[in-house]
Each structure stands twice: as C-alpha cells, then as structure tokens.
C-alpha cells in the first residue's frame, strides 16, 4: 500500500485539506486496487482547530505516520508561525528526503519556500501571498496565473479551491486520466461559478 499524507495543524484552511481529502479518499476507497491510501497527519496526532472553527482529528502523529509516497501541505493562517518554526521546517526537510512527491495547497507553498524546497523552481500560491512567496526565496519562478504548477517531484497549487484541481491532477498522475475523470464525476465536480 502506498500512502498519501495530508498535514493538519491549528489554523489550517478547511478546504485546503478537506477538498483534496474528498478527491483522494473517493479515489482510494472506490478503487482500492490502485494501491493507495490517504490519511491525515499532525505533529501530535490529535485534534486541530481549523481557520474557520472546524475541528479535525489526524489519523497519525509525525512520529507514528507511515512512510509517505505523497505529502500534501495545506495552507491557512496557521502557516504563518510555521515559517519561523524550526522544528516544523526541519520535519518538512526530512520529508523531502524521503517522500517522492511533495504537494502543497495555497500558503502551504510558503512553508515549502521557507524550508528551501522551492529554490529555483516554478511555483504558485494564494494570490494574496504571491509577493511573500517571492520574498521568502527570490529564486522561485512565481506563476501568478497558474491554478497549479507541476514541477515533477513538487506540485504547488493556488488558493483554497485550487487544491481540488491539484488533487484531481494528482490522481491523473498516479492512476491515469480515466480514473481522474471517474473521481471527478463521482464527487460531481464540474465548476460553473454562479457569479
């Protein structure tokens, strides 16, 4: 079984984590023969309080998590203290050494930048944090108009709902276009904004 981990932390933006969770959990539960499982991981493995008041419980702590094939780091206001949290940044760097594919949603890209994972790479983040992404590492090729940026072993996505698109792209990469289309239909994701 290959594991996909979604990082949870206090102040995580709900849809940054739950949007990709919906895509990935629908895929892995509907098509278990593809050989992937998804779970959530937090520093202590306990309950986290999200940006808008939702509480989520991680399946694993950093210490007891399985080896991940893919790691997804969401954004939210909780990423701001992580930019100066040496312990968290060290953990992210250790994951980079072990995890074949690192992904982020929204300001999760800021954490990757602060950890040095985006040096010299193209990347994106929430439109309101594009300047900060550049400030954290001027060598990043910031792509303000991209919904997500796939740079091989690192994928970053723009803000909040863009994580759903990135997760569907991830299914395409790992299981093929037809599988991703089935997942998209299964979760009835066909955006037509009303405004």
C-alpha positions as CSV (number, residue, x, y, z in Angstrom):
1,X,0.0,0.0,0.0
2,X,1.3,3.4,-0.9
3,X,0.4,6.2,1.4
4,X,-0.7,9.8,0.8
5,X,-0.5,12.1,3.8
6,X,-2.3,15.4,4.4
7,X,-0.7,17.6,7.0
8,X,-3.0,19.1,9.6
9,X,-2.2,21.9,12.1
10,X,-4.0,24.6,14.1
11,X,-5.2,27.3,11.7
12,X,-5.2,25.1,8.6
13,X,-7.7,26.4,6.0
14,X,-10.5,23.9,6.0
15,X,-11.0,23.5,2.2
16,X,-7.2,23.3,1.6
17,X,-7.2,20.0,3.5
18,X,-10.8,18.7,3.0
19,X,-11.0,19.5,-0.7
20,X,-8.1,17.3,-1.6
21,X,-9.2,14.7,1.0
22,X,-12.6,14.4,-0.8
23,X,-10.9,13.8,-4.1
24,X,-8.2,11.4,-2.8
25,X,-10.5,9.5,-0.3
26,X,-13.1,9.0,-3.0
27,X,-10.4,7.6,-5.4
28,X,-8.7,5.4,-2.9
29,X,-11.9,3.9,-1.4
30,X,-13.7,3.5,-4.7
31,X,-10.6,2.0,-6.4
32,X,-8.6,0.2,-3.7
33,X,-6.9,-2.0,-6.3
34,X,-4.9,1.1,-7.4
35,X,-2.9,0.5,-4.2
36,X,-3.1,3.9,-2.5
37,X,-4.5,5.0,0.9
38,X,-4.9,8.6,2.2
39,X,-4.6,9.7,5.8
40,X,-4.1,12.9,7.8
41,X,-1.1,13.6,10.0
42,X,-0.3,16.3,12.6
43,X,2.5,16.9,14.9
44,X,0.9,15.3,17.9
45,X,-1.8,13.2,16.2
46,X,-4.6,15.0,18.0
47,X,-7.4,17.4,17.2
48,X,-6.6,20.6,15.3
49,X,-8.7,23.7,15.2
50,X,-9.0,25.0,11.6
51,X,-9.2,28.6,10.4
52,X,-12.9,28.9,10.5
53,X,-13.7,26.8,13.6
54,X,-13.9,23.2,12.2
55,X,-12.1,20.6,14.3
56,X,-10.3,17.8,12.6
57,X,-8.7,14.7,14.1
58,X,-5.5,13.4,12.5
59,X,-5.0,9.7,11.9
60,X,-1.3,9.8,12.8
61,X,1.3,11.9,14.6
62,X,4.5,12.8,12.9
63,X,6.2,10.1,15.0
64,X,3.9,7.2,14.1
65,X,3.0,8.1,10.5
66,X,3.6,5.6,7.7
67,X,6.2,6.3,5.0
68,X,4.5,8.5,2.5
69,X,4.6,8.3,-1.3
70,X,2.9,11.7,-1.5
71,X,2.7,14.5,1.1
72,X,0.3,17.4,0.9
73,X,0.8,20.5,2.9
74,X,-2.3,22.8,3.1
75,X,-2.3,26.5,3.8
76,X,-4.2,28.8,6.1
77,X,-3.3,31.3,8.8
78,X,-1.6,28.6,10.7
79,X,1.2,28.5,8.1
80,X,2.5,32.0,9.3
81,X,4.0,30.7,12.5
82,X,5.4,27.7,10.7
83,X,7.6,30.0,8.6
84,X,9.6,30.6,11.8
85,X,9.1,27.2,13.4
86,X,12.5,25.5,13.1
87,X,11.1,22.1,14.3
88,X,8.3,22.1,11.6
89,X,10.7,23.3,8.9
90,X,13.1,20.5,9.8
91,X,10.4,18.0,9.7
92,X,9.4,19.2,6.2
93,X,13.0,19.0,5.0
94,X,13.2,15.4,6.4
95,X,10.1,14.5,4.5
96,X,11.6,16.0,1.3
97,X,14.5,13.5,1.7
98,X,12.1,10.5,1.9
99,X,8.9,11.4,0.1
100,X,9.0,11.1,-3.7
101,X,6.2,13.7,-4.3
102,X,5.6,16.8,-2.2
103,X,2.5,18.9,-2.9
104,X,1.0,22.0,-1.4
105,X,-2.2,24.0,-1.4
106,X,-2.4,27.7,-1.0
107,X,0.1,29.1,1.5
108,X,1.5,25.6,2.1
109,X,3.9,26.7,-0.6
110,X,5.2,29.4,1.8
111,X,6.2,26.7,4.2
112,X,8.0,24.8,1.4
113,X,9.7,28.0,0.4
114,X,10.8,28.7,3.9
115,X,12.2,25.2,4.1
116,X,14.2,25.7,0.9
117,X,12.2,23.2,-1.2
118,X,11.2,25.6,-3.9
119,X,14.6,27.2,-4.7
120,X,15.0,27.7,-8.4
121,X,11.6,26.1,-9.1
122,X,8.3,27.4,-10.6
123,X,5.6,27.6,-8.0
124,X,2.3,29.3,-7.1
125,X,0.3,30.0,-4.0
126,X,-2.8,32.0,-3.0
127,X,-2.9,35.3,-4.9
128,X,-2.7,37.3,-1.7
129,X,0.7,35.7,-0.8
130,X,2.5,35.7,-4.2
131,X,4.7,38.6,-3.1
132,X,5.6,36.9,0.2
133,X,6.5,33.8,-1.8
134,X,9.0,35.9,-3.8
135,X,10.3,37.5,-0.6
136,X,10.9,34.1,1.1
137,X,13.0,32.9,-1.9
138,X,13.7,35.3,-4.8
139,X,14.9,32.4,-6.9
140,X,11.4,31.0,-7.1
141,X,9.8,31.5,-10.5
142,X,6.4,32.7,-9.3
143,X,3.5,31.8,-11.5
144,X,0.6,34.0,-10.5
145,X,-1.9,32.8,-13.2
146,X,-1.5,29.1,-12.8
147,X,-4.1,27.1,-10.9
148,X,-1.4,24.6,-10.0
149,X,2.3,24.1,-11.0
150,X,3.6,20.5,-11.6
151,X,7.4,20.6,-11.4
152,X,8.0,16.9,-11.3
153,X,8.6,15.9,-7.7
154,X,6.9,19.1,-6.3
155,X,3.4,20.4,-7.1
156,X,2.1,23.6,-5.7
157,X,-1.4,25.0,-6.2
158,X,-3.1,28.3,-5.8
159,X,-5.5,29.2,-3.1
160,X,-8.1,27.1,-1.4
161,X,-10.4,25.5,-4.0
162,X,-7.4,25.1,-6.4
163,X,-6.4,22.2,-4.1
164,X,-9.3,20.2,-5.6
165,X,-7.9,20.7,-9.1
166,X,-4.5,19.8,-8.0
167,X,-5.7,16.6,-6.3
168,X,-7.5,15.6,-9.5
169,X,-4.3,16.2,-11.4
170,X,-2.5,14.0,-8.8
171,X,-5.0,11.2,-9.5
172,X,-4.2,11.6,-13.2
173,X,-0.5,11.3,-12.5
174,X,-0.8,8.3,-10.2
175,X,-3.7,6.4,-11.8
176,X,-4.4,7.9,-15.2
177,X,-6.8,10.3,-16.9
178,X,-9.8,8.0,-17.0
179,X,-9.5,7.3,-13.3
180,X,-9.4,11.0,-12.5
181,X,-12.5,11.5,-14.7
182,X,-14.4,8.9,-12.8
183,X,-13.4,10.5,-9.5
184,X,-14.4,14.0,-10.8
185,X,-17.8,12.5,-11.8
186,X,-18.1,10.6,-8.5
187,X,-17.8,13.8,-6.5
188,X,-19.8,15.7,-9.1
189,X,-17.1,18.4,-9.5
190,X,-18.0,20.5,-12.6
191,X,-17.5,24.1,-11.5
192,X,-19.7,26.7,-13.1
193,X,-19.4,29.7,-10.8
194,X,-22.8,31.4,-10.2
195,X,-21.2,34.9,-10.3
